[in-house]
């Protein structure tokens, strides 16, 4: 009849232990968490999607489940060399028929932002319809202008603090 109560543990679960610090691995100018698998970690690099990450793992015969922290320097170097000249079908590349060169390429990292910026500057310079829309800060791809695009602009009639 004597009920025995088990003592409750009031220990809080800690997500990081003292000896288990998060390791970061730098691949192609991007810090990747060491706790992630290589398949997931590669998608954190700008310009690498899930299918591209899958191609990289298959072509370099990497196990998708291996952690990024477990990669050795030669493996990281081979990944970076492969990223410099990706061998994949043209339909998966993100820069098809480049305006300047006419070639199909796949851009990674900060090159994507730079090319997009240069493309917008070019559209503004030739005063195309899209360029004029960009310079006036209006929606470019045919969206309505009545309500939604205004959220990005500074409201002209903002509420003032009443004293």
Backbone bond lengths (Angstrom), bond angles and torsions (degrees), N, CA, C in turn:
res aa  C-N    CA-C-N  psi(-1)  N-CA   C-N-CA  omega(-1)  CA-C   N-CA-C  phi
1 X - - - 1.428 - - 1.524 111.92 -
2 X 1.253 114.00 -18.85 1.458 117.39 178.06 1.527 108.72 -76.63
3 X 1.302 113.81 115.70 1.454 118.30 -179.50 1.520 109.22 -86.87
4 X 1.290 113.32 127.20 1.459 117.93 178.65 1.527 108.66 -98.18
5 X 1.302 114.69 126.08 1.457 119.86 178.13 1.519 108.76 -96.78
6 X 1.300 114.30 133.26 1.459 118.57 176.63 1.521 107.94 -79.64
7 X 1.300 116.15 136.30 1.468 117.75 178.99 1.531 110.22 -67.06
8 X 1.319 115.01 133.59 1.455 119.92 -179.61 1.518 109.38 -81.96
9 X 1.279 114.39 140.33 1.455 119.44 178.53 1.529 108.22 -87.25
10 X 1.297 115.11 125.23 1.457 120.59 179.95 1.527 111.45 -102.36
11 X 1.317 115.67 19.68 1.451 118.77 179.59 1.527 109.27 -76.61
12 X 1.299 115.11 132.86 1.457 119.95 178.52 1.521 109.00 -84.37
13 X 1.300 115.21 142.65 1.458 120.52 178.28 1.520 108.75 -77.24
14 X 1.318 116.47 123.32 1.455 120.45 178.91 1.520 108.84 -99.20
15 X 1.326 115.18 133.03 1.452 118.70 -177.52 1.526 111.76 -75.89
16 X 1.313 117.25 -31.60 1.458 120.82 179.25 1.519 109.12 -121.29
17 X 1.301 114.22 131.65 1.455 118.93 175.08 1.516 108.08 -91.39
18 X 1.328 116.06 165.42 1.456 119.36 -177.83 1.527 111.93 -64.68
19 X 1.330 116.75 -41.27 1.457 119.20 -177.82 1.530 112.63 -88.03
20 X 1.313 117.60 -7.85 1.463 122.22 -178.66 1.527 110.02 -106.56
21 X 1.305 117.23 70.96 1.453 119.85 -179.75 1.521 109.64 -84.70
22 X 1.300 114.95 153.79 1.463 120.93 -179.75 1.526 109.18 -71.26
23 X 1.321 116.15 126.14 1.457 120.28 178.21 1.521 109.03 -98.13
24 X 1.305 115.64 142.11 1.453 121.86 177.92 1.522 108.50 -116.09
25 X 1.307 115.79 134.77 1.455 121.64 178.06 1.522 107.07 -117.13
26 X 1.329 116.20 131.18 1.460 120.56 -177.23 1.527 109.43 -97.01
27 X 1.329 115.07 114.57 1.459 121.39 176.97 1.523 107.76 -126.45
28 X 1.315 115.96 123.57 1.460 123.68 177.39 1.534 112.00 54.31
29 X 1.328 116.03 42.17 1.452 121.17 175.52 1.511 114.77 76.02
30 X 1.314 118.11 16.75 1.459 121.84 -178.78 1.522 108.79 -131.41
31 X 1.322 117.20 134.10 1.462 121.36 178.44 1.517 109.27 -83.20
32 X 1.321 115.81 122.16 1.460 121.66 179.67 1.514 109.22 -109.92
33 X 1.334 116.70 139.03 1.459 121.31 178.86 1.521 109.44 -68.26
34 X 1.327 115.27 134.43 1.456 120.32 -178.42 1.507 113.56 -71.61
35 X 1.326 117.65 -20.36 1.463 120.86 -177.90 1.530 112.51 -78.61
36 X 1.332 117.77 -15.80 1.465 121.54 -178.88 1.527 110.15 -82.16
37 X 1.314 115.59 157.11 1.463 119.36 174.44 1.526 108.68 -75.30
38 X 1.315 116.49 161.05 1.463 120.37 -177.63 1.529 110.72 -64.10
39 X 1.314 117.11 -33.78 1.466 122.17 179.47 1.528 110.86 -63.35
40 X 1.324 116.78 -43.42 1.466 121.69 179.79 1.523 110.33 -77.70
41 X 1.324 116.66 -39.97 1.458 121.08 -176.18 1.518 113.09 -62.42
42 X 1.321 117.45 -38.60 1.462 120.08 -178.79 1.522 112.02 -65.01
43 X 1.328 117.86 -27.12 1.469 120.04 -179.72 1.524 112.19 -71.45
44 X 1.317 118.04 -12.61 1.463 120.67 177.86 1.522 111.81 -77.37
45 X 1.338 117.50 -13.92 1.458 121.23 175.33 1.522 107.18 -79.23
46 X 1.321 116.61 131.45 1.461 120.43 -176.76 1.525 109.63 -65.57
47 X 1.322 115.89 126.13 1.456 121.81 -179.62 1.513 113.26 104.08
48 X 1.335 117.60 -7.50 1.461 120.64 178.11 1.520 108.14 -108.94
49 X 1.324 115.38 115.00 1.460 121.06 178.46 1.520 108.70 -96.53
50 X 1.327 116.37 -178.36 1.460 120.59 -179.73 1.524 111.93 -62.05
51 X 1.334 119.26 -46.04 1.467 117.98 178.58 1.530 113.32 -63.48
52 X 1.333 117.16 -37.12 1.465 120.21 178.59 1.521 109.97 -66.94
53 X 1.329 116.91 -40.40 1.462 120.68 176.21 1.523 110.68 -61.61
54 X 1.312 116.54 -38.63 1.464 121.18 177.40 1.527 110.76 -63.14
55 X 1.340 117.10 -42.59 1.462 120.92 178.63 1.524 110.59 -62.82
56 X 1.330 116.93 -42.63 1.465 120.82 -179.72 1.519 110.29 -61.11
57 X 1.326 116.72 -45.81 1.468 120.25 -179.23 1.528 111.31 -64.12
58 X 1.326 117.45 -38.49 1.469 119.90 -179.03 1.522 112.01 -72.62
59 X 1.341 117.39 -45.07 1.466 120.58 -177.29 1.527 111.70 -66.29
60 X 1.333 116.99 -36.15 1.466 120.07 -179.62 1.521 112.00 -92.49
61 X 1.325 116.88 4.25 1.474 124.60 -178.68 1.528 111.98 49.76
62 X 1.337 114.38 50.66 1.466 121.34 175.24 1.522 108.53 -97.17
63 X 1.316 115.93 141.91 1.456 120.27 174.72 1.523 107.63 -75.36
64 X 1.326 117.24 127.74 1.466 120.76 -177.06 1.520 112.71 -63.73
65 X 1.315 117.48 -25.84 1.460 120.81 -174.68 1.523 112.91 -84.90
66 X 1.322 118.92 -10.71 1.465 119.17 -179.11 1.516 109.79 -66.53
67 X 1.302 115.22 142.23 1.458 121.13 -179.53 1.525 109.74 -76.12
68 X 1.321 115.51 151.76 1.462 120.96 179.53 1.523 110.08 -64.01
69 X 1.324 117.38 -35.33 1.461 121.14 -179.38 1.522 111.94 -66.96
70 X 1.335 117.85 -23.36 1.461 121.20 -178.81 1.523 113.20 -83.12
71 X 1.322 118.16 -6.11 1.461 120.46 179.46 1.522 110.29 -71.27
72 X 1.314 115.05 140.77 1.460 120.47 177.57 1.522 109.08 -94.74
73 X 1.343 116.17 165.48 1.462 120.39 -176.53 1.525 113.64 -57.09
74 X 1.348 118.96 -44.00 1.476 117.25 179.02 1.531 112.98 -61.67
75 X 1.340 117.15 -35.10 1.465 119.99 178.07 1.525 110.93 -66.61
76 X 1.335 116.31 -41.19 1.468 120.56 178.79 1.527 109.94 -63.78
77 X 1.339 116.51 -40.88 1.463 119.80 179.46 1.527 111.51 -65.54
78 X 1.333 117.09 -37.93 1.469 118.77 177.91 1.527 111.03 -67.73
79 X 1.334 116.99 -35.83 1.471 120.14 176.70 1.526 109.83 -63.18
80 X 1.351 116.94 -44.92 1.460 120.21 -179.21 1.528 111.51 -65.80
81 X 1.338 117.29 -38.41 1.471 119.75 176.59 1.524 110.61 -63.85
82 X 1.324 116.36 -40.83 1.462 120.43 179.12 1.525 110.81 -66.01
83 X 1.347 116.73 -36.28 1.464 120.08 179.67 1.528 111.59 -68.69
84 X 1.338 117.26 -29.97 1.464 119.66 179.75 1.520 112.43 -66.08
85 X 1.329 117.76 -34.67 1.469 120.04 174.35 1.524 108.29 -136.48
86 X 1.324 114.78 88.09 1.465 121.24 -177.76 1.524 111.13 -69.84
87 X 1.314 115.11 132.64 1.459 121.21 176.10 1.520 107.78 -105.97
88 X 1.329 115.07 96.27 1.458 120.23 179.21 1.520 108.18 -151.73
89 X 1.328 117.00 165.75 1.470 119.73 -178.17 1.530 111.93 -61.33
90 X 1.326 115.78 150.22 1.465 120.87 -176.82 1.519 112.94 -62.44
91 X 1.336 117.55 -31.58 1.461 118.59 -176.96 1.527 112.28 -69.40
92 X 1.334 117.93 -14.23 1.459 120.66 179.00 1.523 112.55 -94.18
93 X 1.310 117.71 -6.77 1.463 121.00 -177.65 1.524 109.83 -81.74
94 X 1.333 115.72 151.67 1.459 119.47 -172.95 1.531 113.97 -97.23
95 X 1.322 118.72 -1.46 1.469 121.13 179.21 1.526 108.40 -133.62
96 X 1.334 116.09 80.67 1.457 120.36 -177.32 1.521 110.98 -90.67
97 X 1.323 116.04 138.43 1.467 123.09 178.43 1.525 111.03 49.50
98 X 1.308 115.51 66.25 1.463 122.29 -178.69 1.529 110.02 -56.46
99 X 1.318 116.51 140.66 1.459 121.96 -175.82 1.529 111.53 -62.68
100 X 1.333 117.50 -37.55 1.460 120.78 -176.11 1.524 112.48 -83.46
101 X 1.331 116.87 -45.44 1.464 120.21 -174.13 1.518 113.31 -101.21
102 X 1.305 117.71 -25.51 1.455 121.25 -177.25 1.515 113.55 80.71
103 X 1.331 117.12 2.99 1.461 121.08 -178.52 1.524 110.44 -96.32
104 X 1.323 114.27 161.99 1.453 120.82 176.55 1.518 108.43 -98.19
105 X 1.330 116.65 129.35 1.466 120.96 -177.88 1.517 109.24 -139.39
106 X 1.310 115.20 167.31 1.463 121.10 175.53 1.518 107.18 -121.84
107 X 1.324 117.09 117.84 1.457 122.31 -177.26 1.515 110.16 -94.59
108 X 1.333 115.56 145.32 1.457 121.99 -179.99 1.518 109.69 -132.28
109 X 1.322 116.16 153.87 1.463 122.16 172.38 1.512 113.10 67.24
110 X 1.331 115.41 -135.95 1.462 120.81 -175.67 1.522 112.43 -75.30
111 X 1.327 117.56 -14.69 1.467 119.95 178.41 1.525 111.86 -61.90
112 X 1.322 116.98 -30.92 1.469 120.78 179.30 1.525 110.00 -63.38
113 X 1.339 116.21 -48.08 1.464 120.32 -178.86 1.527 111.29 -64.07
114 X 1.339 116.39 -41.82 1.462 119.81 -179.05 1.526 111.12 -63.32
115 X 1.329 117.42 -45.26 1.465 120.52 -179.51 1.526 111.20 -63.83
116 X 1.338 116.62 -40.65 1.465 119.97 179.11 1.527 110.36 -63.09
117 X 1.336 115.60 -42.09 1.458 120.34 179.55 1.532 110.84 -63.42
118 X 1.343 116.53 -43.75 1.463 120.15 179.10 1.524 111.46 -65.51
119 X 1.324 117.09 -36.69 1.464 120.27 178.24 1.525 111.09 -64.02
120 X 1.332 116.41 -42.06 1.468 120.27 179.31 1.524 110.23 -66.68
121 X 1.348 117.43 -40.35 1.466 120.23 177.16 1.525 110.90 -62.47
122 X 1.324 116.76 -38.46 1.467 120.75 178.48 1.529 110.76 -65.02
123 X 1.336 116.43 -42.78 1.465 119.81 178.55 1.524 111.17 -62.38
124 X 1.337 116.79 -37.64 1.464 120.11 177.98 1.522 110.64 -68.53
125 X 1.333 116.77 -38.23 1.464 120.84 -176.88 1.525 111.62 -67.26
126 X 1.322 117.81 -39.47 1.466 119.62 -179.50 1.524 111.76 -85.43
127 X 1.322 115.73 -2.40 1.465 123.36 176.70 1.524 112.25 56.74
128 X 1.322 114.33 46.86 1.459 119.22 174.28 1.530 108.42 -77.25
129 X 1.319 115.64 171.17 1.463 120.09 179.71 1.524 110.51 -58.53
130 X 1.330 115.89 -47.24 1.463 119.60 -179.91 1.526 111.29 -63.60
131 X 1.343 116.91 -37.38 1.457 120.44 179.03 1.515 112.34 -64.94
132 X 1.324 116.31 -40.44 1.466 120.52 178.05 1.521 109.98 -65.49
133 X 1.340 117.02 -41.63 1.469 120.42 177.75 1.528 110.56 -61.88
134 X 1.342 116.85 -40.84 1.464 120.02 178.05 1.524 110.83 -63.54
135 X 1.325 117.64 -44.54 1.458 120.03 -176.70 1.524 111.85 -68.13
136 X 1.332 117.73 -28.65 1.466 120.95 176.97 1.519 112.95 -88.61
137 X 1.326 116.74 1.69 1.468 123.60 -179.80 1.527 111.69 57.30
138 X 1.319 114.82 44.32 1.454 122.12 176.69 1.524 108.84 -109.03
139 X 1.338 118.17 161.50 1.462 119.10 176.91 1.528 111.00 -62.42
140 X 1.324 115.79 139.68 1.456 120.90 -171.74 1.518 112.15 -96.31
141 X 1.305 118.39 -33.71 1.463 121.41 -168.72 1.525 113.88 -98.11
142 X 1.316 117.63 35.27 1.453 120.30 171.83 1.511 115.76 85.37
143 X 1.330 118.49 11.51 1.454 119.22 178.88 1.527 109.85 -72.93
144 X 1.316 115.39 159.40 1.458 120.71 176.82 1.521 109.19 -70.32
145 X 1.333 115.60 151.11 1.460 119.29 -178.77 1.517 112.66 -106.33
146 X 1.308 117.42 6.79 1.453 118.37 -174.03 1.520 112.77 -71.01
147 X 1.335 118.28 -43.41 1.454 118.07 -171.45 1.528 114.22 -128.64
148 X 1.312 117.72 -55.16 1.455 119.24 -162.25 1.518 115.76 -69.74
149 X 1.305 119.35 -38.70 1.453 118.91 -174.44 1.520 111.83 -69.20
150 X 1.331 117.14 -16.81 1.460 120.73 -176.40 1.519 113.06 -68.24
151 X 1.309 117.64 -18.01 1.465 120.33 -178.54 1.521 111.40 -64.21
152 X 1.326 117.70 -28.42 1.456 120.82 -178.21 1.521 111.88 -78.96
153 X 1.324 116.58 -26.32 1.453 120.36 -178.51 1.530 110.39 -81.95
154 X 1.303 116.36 160.48 1.457 120.77 174.25 1.520 107.23 -77.77
155 X 1.311 115.89 127.89 1.455 120.07 -177.32 1.522 109.83 -67.28
156 X 1.326 116.44 135.46 1.458 119.89 -177.01 1.526 111.18 -78.31
157 X 1.301 117.85 -34.42 1.459 120.72 -177.84 1.516 111.22 -108.87
158 X 1.315 117.75 61.69 1.460 120.16 -178.41 1.517 110.35 -73.22
159 X 1.314 115.75 155.05 1.459 120.24 178.98 1.520 109.50 -71.79
160 X 1.291 115.18 138.89 1.457 119.99 177.89 1.513 108.39 -102.85
161 X 1.312 115.13 150.63 1.465 119.69 179.20 1.522 109.68 -68.38
162 X 1.321 116.25 126.45 1.463 120.38 177.72 1.516 108.51 -84.66
163 X 1.327 115.22 135.78 1.467 119.65 -179.35 1.498 111.64 -98.58
